[in-house]
Amino acid sequence: MNSRFASSAAALGAFGLALATSPAALQAAPLKVGMITTLSGAGAGLGVDARDAFALALKRADNPEVTLIVEDDAQKPELAVQIADKMIQSDGVDVLTGIIWSNLAMAVAPNAVDQGIFYLSVNAGPSALAGANCHENYFNVAYQNDNFHEAMGQYAARTYANTLIMAPNYPAGLDALTGFKRYYTGELAGEIHTQVGQSDYAAEIAQIRASGADSVFFFLPGGMGIAFLKQYAQSGVEIPLIGPGFSFSQDVLPAVGDAALGVRNSASWAPDLDNEASRAFVEAFKAEYGRLPSIYAAQAWDTANLLLSAQAKADVKDPEAFRAALKEADFASVRGKFGFNTNNHPIQDIYVREVVKLDDGTLTNRIVETAFTDHGDAYAEACKLP
Amino acid sequence: MSGISPLSFALLLEQLLNGLQLGVMLFLMAAGLTLIFGVMGVINLAHGSLYMIGAFACAAVAAATGSYWLGLGAALAAAAAAGALIEATILRRLYGRDHLEQVLATFALILIISEGTRWIFGGFPLFLDVPPLLQGAAPLPGGGAYPVYRLAIIGVGAAAALGLHLLISRTRLGMRIRAGESDREMIGALGVEIGRLYTLVFALGAALAGLAGGMIGALQSVQVGMGEPMLILAFVVIVIGGIGSIWGALVGAVLVGVVDTMGRFLLPKAFALAWPPSEASAMGAAVASLLIYLLMAVILALRPQGLFGAASR
């Protein structure tokens, strides 16, 4: 009874505070968020970062109306579907989020939004959900899959003449290669498709060695990238590597070590991005978890803040109003500027980053140039949202 | 033309070595699996877990002591100890039962060991560096190069194969193993302490799996569930080679390793003769992942007992 009294007292206090500060908060209604993400296996680093940043953003907002439940999908589509069903049917969540991998997002998101649930993507942005099959309840706060790769294609077109490209054979991997080729104008020295979850890249490295390429573009997120980079460093092949930010993300760098120094990669954010929201985020994340946040953490942080901004304006039980509140994207993004395109995917700047070593020995990325300004995606035209 | 690099001698040699290296890893797995089946008649699904135990022991001890070699020793010891423990406490009760019950019990062991490892080490993968002695690449004839560490794996695998051959053909223990394979009841009647022999054989098979796990840890990330893909391939190997035959495990492992590597490498090139490079690459990758199962199906159709299996089994 005591705790109930305490919480209603706190709510009363918050109510008084809300009256004094923001009339919008008056409408704030309960919101239940279900986060399905990868917390075990080779892809765990990505999901752990996303979960930690999302939870931290909610913790700092200290909004008792927003509750979060988290479950591990172990990077398995069938498990993600089971968890989503459970969260929708027995936990009664209003919003689903958290999925890292595009094949899992394809298995969960379309079904969820068809049931009237909102889906906010912290990472996966398969092309199939950005074009004709876009949905009014599906918001991607990260990117459309092609985006970072498009930036690297543009960079490679300026820098190299004969690039070999490699990605796993799954939706995000194919989007990666498509995105790269959309902006790359040089010769392709080869195109290699690997398997999702592959752990030995000896056969691919042999082909790279023999390819005569002047650069290698590879998209291998999480443990796949770690395995490839470790094996590449031992192989004696000297061809320079480039890739999207995922291949050289904060979760990959400690395991790879100095072998990654100087490598160029692309992303919408880096820890040194100069704006107030980004500085506050990096500081809060470091203070809470004792490590630098990755791009996955940044995207999840933004997702949580977007959700909080919409919750302050509208009740999720009124989908029309909640949708409009999300679409406004009225939150302080760590990316500086952030807006939604007609297909509910981001319009944002994309940068070329470089792996550097800080004075304390930590490897991280810093921004060296802007590849795209206010960049949308190639599929938005096919999306017929009002 | 883009998408097709020339098939040089150096590239072929490197891919052959890659196939051989994969084959050697598979042999270390399959040898234990086939030995345990041959002597005790047990199908041990938990063999992949012993491989994982080896990798985790190696990574944990190497991280704590800074020495890869101590880690490798710990991998062998931990896997052998886990194997002996499993045999003495669980499998011993299942020798008389049929294979379905053995499969059920050892499958439960996979789940228990995986969750136990997750409980101890967490969901994050561990990392292990190649020891300084074996870093870098060695030149190959034809202008290529090959990682020293992978050459070392091939060497260790070859030594293990030779050692196993000598053990089985030249020693008293080997004699008992062979006797156990051909007539379990008779060697018991002749006064050989069969319980101890079984524990020893199981620990030996487990140690080989642990050795494989410890060595692979420096190339890949060490994580829960890493053993199951290897277990599936190891079963393909012993089915191809003939269940119970060490010689069959060796030939089967090298065959699977080379066919898998060459398939992944050559099929996209072959498809590229008829289709555009990017489609050819996707199709090639898809078909290549089926190739060893096709190989298994063909061999089973022609020789149901496997290449070196005894026809009577």
Interface residues (C-beta under 8 A of the other chain):
Chain A: L39 S40 G41 A42 A44 G45 V48 D72 N169 L174 L177 E187 L188 A189 G190 E191 I192 H193 T194 Q195 S199 D200 A202 A203 A206 Q207 R209 A210 S211 G212 G223 I226 A227 K230 Q231 Q234 S235 G236 V237 A255
Chain B: S2 G3 I4 S5 P6 S8 A10 L11 E14 Q15 N18 Q21 L22 R118 G123 F124 P125 F127 V130 Q135 G136 A137 G144 A145 Y146 P147 V148 Y149 R150 L219 Q220 S221 Q223 V224 G225 M226 T261 R264 F265 P268 P277 S278 S281 A282 G284 A285 A286 S289
